Amino acid sequence: MAAVSTCYISCGCNRSPHSADWGPNGLVCYSTCHAIAIYQPQGQDRVARVLCTLNGHNNKINCVTWVRKADITDTDGDECLVSGSVDTTAIVWQKQQGQYKSIATLKGHTGPINSVAALTVPAEDGLSDTYVVTTSADSQVKIWRRKGDDDYNLLQTLSYGSGFALDVALTVIPKSHIPVLACGCDDQKIHLYVLQEDQFTKVISLQGHEDWIRAVDFTTDDKGDLLLASAAQDHFIRIWRISQREAGDEVVRMVKELSIDEEIKMRENTFSFKGTGGPMTFALSLDSVLSGHENWIYSVRWQPPKKMDTGYHQPMRLLSASMDKTMILWKPDHDTGVWVEEVRVGEVGGNTLGFYGGMFSPHGDAIIAHGYQGAFHHWSYDKVKETWKPLVTSSGHFSAVQDLSWDPSNGQYVVSVSLDQTTRLHAPWVKAGQETSWYEIARPQVHGYDLQCVALVHKYSMATGADEKVVRTFEATRNFIDNFCSICGRNLNKELQKEEAKNRPEGASVPALGLSNKAVFTDQKEQPVPKEEKCHPNDQYPEVYFQSVHMMEPPTEEHLLQNTLWPETQKLYGHGYEVFSLGCDPQGTVLASACKAAKAEFAGVILYDCKTWTQQCTLEGHSLTVTQIAFSHSGQFLLTVSRDRTWALYQRKEKDSADKEPLFSKVVATDKKSAVHTRIIWSCGWSHDDKYFITAARDKKVLVWRRPDHSPSGGGTVEKPVGMIDVGDSATAVDMGPVQLSNNRYIVAVGLESGSIQLYTWNIADDNSASVWKKFDQLNFHHLTVKRLKFRPCLGRAGTDEDEAWLQLASCGADHAVRIYDIDLTKV
C-alpha cells in the first residue's frame, strides 16, 4: 500500500449538454474542466463519491459517453468510455487492471467536439465492431470503427456545409446487426443513416421541429419497433416510430393526439436498404409530440432495458431535462397509449439556470440531472411510499478554486473559495455502519464577484476576499452548527458551550440583487413573507429565503443553495484595489489582508483587530502584490511573499494602550540585492515548531529559511537559505506538515503549475552543514495549476478516531477540484 491515498475529490460537472453519462456498470462518468471524473452515485450499500479522475485532454471536455453494446445480454468485456474536447480530439478509455487508460486518440476534426456516441456491434466473423461517432463545430460528423482489438480507423466523414450536428445517437436495426445513426442538426431536421457496404448512407430526413435539435436517443419497444426521441429548442419532444414493412406495402396509420379528439390520418414515409437477408423496407411515422417544458430541452433519454425472467424487456419511459429547471418522466397511458407526464422534479428556486442533461440509472429506479452550476441532482424511487425522493450527491466548484483553509481549532472541515463566486464547506459524514465519506455540507457565501482568498478566524467565523476592495466576514448560524454536529458526529452541547451559539441567528438569506447575506433570527423565520417583497418588480430576481431544516445527512443541492448561507457580519475597508490574499493568526486575534498592487503605495498589508474589526496598522515592505500571508503557529511572526520576488518577516510587539507604533514590526526582509528567488514568489509556510519558514516561486525553486533569532548570527540580516530544491516546474503552492518525523525530518508538500504535487521529507544534518531532501511520493491528480496546499493542523483523519499515524493534506487547483489526501506516516 502506498504512503499516500486519495480521501476525497470534489469537482463540478462542466456546463455542456452531453457532459455526463450513467453507464450499465452503475457508474457516472462526467467531464470536469479538462478531465473526466468517475463518480459512484449513492446506493443502498455505498456512499456517493468521486472514485478517480482521468487526465488526457488539454482543453475543456464537452461530452462523454460509455461504450454500450448492441447485444444487451452480453455483459462480458472491459468497461470503455469516450470523451470529446475543445482540443478537437476524442479519447477512448478502457479499464485495464482496475485503472482506466487511454487506448486511442481520435484526431481529424478542426473544431471543438460537441457530442459523441459509441456502440459495440456483433460482427459476422464472430468478433465485434465498435463504432464511435463524433460531431464538431467544424460542420463535420466523423465515424470511427475498431474491428476486434485492432486500432480505431476513420471510416467516414459526413459534412453539413455551413450547418452542424448538435447530437448523435447509434443503435442497430431490430433483429439485425445493422447500425443506424441519427444526427440532430441546426437545420431543424434529423438525418437518418444506415450502414451499407461499409458506408453510412442517408435513408431519410425527419422534419417537424421548428428550432435547433438538441438531443436524440433510440430504443426498441415491445413490438420490435424502433423508437427515436428528439428534443429541440422549440420546447417540444417528438417521438418517431420506425416499423418494418413488407416491400411495397403502403399503409395509413391512425394517430390520436392528446389535444385533438378527432383522429387524423398521417401517411407513413417508407425507406428501403439492403439487409443481411435481402432488401428491407421500413415505415417511419410521427408517434407523439410531447409538450410540457417551458424552455430549451437539452436532453432526452429512454429508460434502459430491464432484465426479466423471460428475457429482456424495455419499460417505455422517457426522461427529458430542460433549462426551465425541471426534469419530466414521461410514460404512455396504459389504456389510450397517449404519452403523459408521470412525474416532474427539480424546481430549485430562482438562482439557477436549469438543467443541461438527465440520466436514468441502469435499472431505471433513479434519475440524475446536471445543471448550470455543475451540481448533480439525484432522485430515487421509493417503492414503499411510491414517491421520488432526493438523495445525497457529490458536488464541487465549476471554476478555478483559488484558496482553501482548514478549521483552525481541530481540523474538522475545509472551506474553499472559487472563481465560480461561491464559498463551500466540506466535511466528513459520520454514520454508524457506514463508510465515512466527505461531502459539501454548506455553502456559506454565494457572491457577485469572483472569490480569491479565505481565512478562518475561528471555528465558526471566516473572512473572504473577492475581486472587490472589501473584505467580508461571516459567522456561522445556529442551524449550521446543529446540522454540522448531526452530520459529522460532533457533540452539539459541547459545541454550543464552546462557541456561545445561543445568540447566533438561526440562518441567513440574500436579498434580491444583493451581495450581503442577511441574518435570520428564530422569531423571523416563521413569519410569512409578503408576496410583493419576494421578488424584483420584473419578476426575474426572486429572493431566496431561509428555512430551518434539521439534517441527518449531507444536504441536497436545493438545500445548499437556500438554507446553508452564513450571515455577513462586517465589511472591512481600506484597500485601493481588489483583495488578493488573507491570513489570520491561529489565536483568532488579528486578520491580515493585501490587495492587487502595481505600486508600493498599494502593496501594504492591513491588519484588523478580530474583536472590534478596526484597522490596527498597515505593514509596508513590498512594491507589488502580496501573493500570500502566513502567520507562525505561535502568532508572534507574520510572513509575506510577493510578486516583487521578495519576502518580509514581521514580529509582534508587546504594546500598551498609549503605544501608537504598528502591532508588528519588520524583522528582516529580502530586497533586489539579497533576493535568492528570481521570479514571482507564489507561496509560503511555517514549520510546526516555527523554527523555519519556506517559500516557493516561479523560478522552480523551493527554499527553506531559518528564523533569524534562531540563526548563528542572532538575526537582523538575511542569511542564505538552509534548504533548497529545484522541483522542475513553477512552484505555486507549498506547506509544511504539523509534525516532526524520526531523524528530525519535516514533511514538505509542493504544488506545481503542471498540477502535480510533490511530497518530500527535509532535514538539516547534525552539523548544520547539509540539507537533506527526499521525495517519497508524487501525486498527478490535478491537471492544472495547484493554487493552495494546506496540511490538517493536527494529526489523524477528520471524522475518524484521532490516529496519530495519519496526516491529511488538502489541495485545490485551477482544474475546479478540491482534494484531500491521507498520508500514512508509518510509511514515510
Order of alpha helices (4+ residues) and beta strands (2+ residues): beta-beta-beta-beta-beta-beta-beta-beta-beta-beta-beta-beta-beta-beta-beta-beta-beta-beta-beta-beta-beta-beta-beta-beta-beta-beta-beta-beta-beta-beta-beta-beta-beta-beta-beta-beta-beta-beta-beta-beta-beta-beta-alpha-alpha-beta-beta-alpha-alpha-beta-beta-beta-beta-beta-beta-beta-beta-beta-beta-beta-beta-beta-beta-beta-beta-beta-beta-beta-beta
